[in-house]
Amino acid sequence: MAPSIDRQGYWGQPTSTLDWCEENYVVSFYIAEFWNTVSNLIMILPPICGAIQTFRDGLELRYICSFLGLAAVGIGSWCFHMTLLYEMQLLDELPMIYSTCVFVYCLYECFKQENSVNLFPIVILFIFSVSVTLVYLQWKEPVFHQVMYGALVACLVMRSVFIVTWVYPWLRALCYTSLGVFMLGFLLWNIDNVFCDSLRASRQSLPPGVGVVTQFHAWWHILTGLGSYLHILLSLQIRSTYLKYRPKVKFLCGVWPTLHIEPQKTS
């Protein structure tokens, strides 16, 4: 992680345990990391629209919670990168754990009776979330959070691949697109961390509009936000197909994918 440069801004000296590669308070006096902040819009607006559409379709609460959980991550990340305050860092990182636990529950309970609630995985995921929270509040080591989050993502990947391999193979394209987009974001996240000094130096010689493209942590937000959104669509499609609804992917403005659930056909 790169240390903060000398510029001061509205929120004062950073107190977070992480300070990313984007130079602080360069674009705005009020936003510490401008591009890392505004890139979170992809994790806020589309999931809110998805939650509204899911509610209108009368689908299970767990999927509304999935969309709202992703939006909560986006809002927390916005606050974190805007301020670089430790409290806002927790508002970003802990919802990542909580929302992914919801994703895990949805995907591992997708072949159950409609509106059924299985308390056992809920209790396990709740204990896991609380344990991670308590440990992380005491042991402020970002790698711990990253490993715990990675373990949850691994559970999602294994379950998704199993379903599209053995149950609904026609959903492979959506599954692997979601996974591929997410992994590309993860790759850029690592490049941003490892080659930060080189990236910062290159921005000094590049025109501002070109230098923005090298803000790879912002790309991490965009790509993982899209990948997570697509994962929720995949989970919804698996669930609605099992319940014998008629899910249809539609594209808003011909670009952004949305899922609409039509009622069951009556004989």
KAPE-V571279 format. One record per backbone hydrogen bond with DSSP energy under -0.5 kcal/mol. NH is the residue of the N-H (numbers start at 0). CO is the residue of the C=O. Records with the same first field share a line. If there is no record, write none. Layout:
BEGIN
NH: CO / CO
END
This chain:
BEGIN
9: 28
11: 8
14: 83
15: 83
24: 31
25: 22
27: 30
30: 27
31: 81
32: 80
33: 31
36: 32
37: 33
38: 34
39: 36
40: 37
41: 38
42: 39
43: 40
44: 40
47: 43
48: 44
49: 45
50: 46
51: 47
52: 48
53: 49
54: 50
55: 51
56: 52
57: 54
58: 53
62: 59
63: 59
64: 60
65: 61
66: 62
67: 63
68: 64
69: 65
70: 66
71: 67
72: 68
73: 42 / 69
74: 70
75: 71
76: 72
77: 73
78: 74
79: 75
80: 76
81: 77
82: 78
83: 79
88: 84
89: 85
90: 86
91: 87 / 88
92: 88
93: 89
94: 89
95: 91
96: 92 / 93
97: 93
98: 94
99: 95
100: 96
101: 97
102: 98
103: 99
104: 100
105: 101
106: 102
107: 103
108: 104
109: 106
111: 108
115: 112
118: 116
121: 117
122: 118
123: 119
124: 120
125: 121
126: 122
127: 123
128: 124
129: 125
130: 126
131: 127
132: 128
133: 129
134: 130
135: 131
136: 132
137: 133
138: 134
139: 137
140: 138
141: 139
143: 140
144: 140
145: 141
146: 142
147: 143
148: 144
149: 145
150: 146
151: 147
152: 148
153: 149
154: 150
155: 151
156: 152
157: 153
158: 154
159: 155
160: 156
161: 157
162: 158
163: 159
164: 160
165: 161
166: 162
167: 162
170: 167
171: 168
174: 170
175: 171
176: 172
177: 173
178: 174
179: 175
180: 176
181: 177
182: 178
183: 179
184: 180
185: 181
186: 182
187: 183
188: 184
189: 185
190: 186
191: 187
192: 188
193: 189
194: 190
195: 192
198: 194
199: 195
200: 196
201: 197
202: 198
203: 199 / 200
204: 200 / 201
205: 201
209: 206
210: 206
211: 207
212: 209
213: 210
214: 211
215: 213
217: 214
218: 214
219: 215
220: 216
221: 217
222: 218
223: 219
224: 220
225: 221
226: 222
227: 223
228: 224
229: 225
230: 226
231: 227
232: 228
233: 229
234: 230
235: 231
236: 232
237: 233
238: 234
239: 235
240: 236
241: 237
242: 238
243: 240
244: 239
245: 261
246: 244
247: 259
249: 247 / 257
251: 249 / 255
253: 250
254: 251
255: 251
257: 249
259: 247 / 257
261: 245 / 259
END
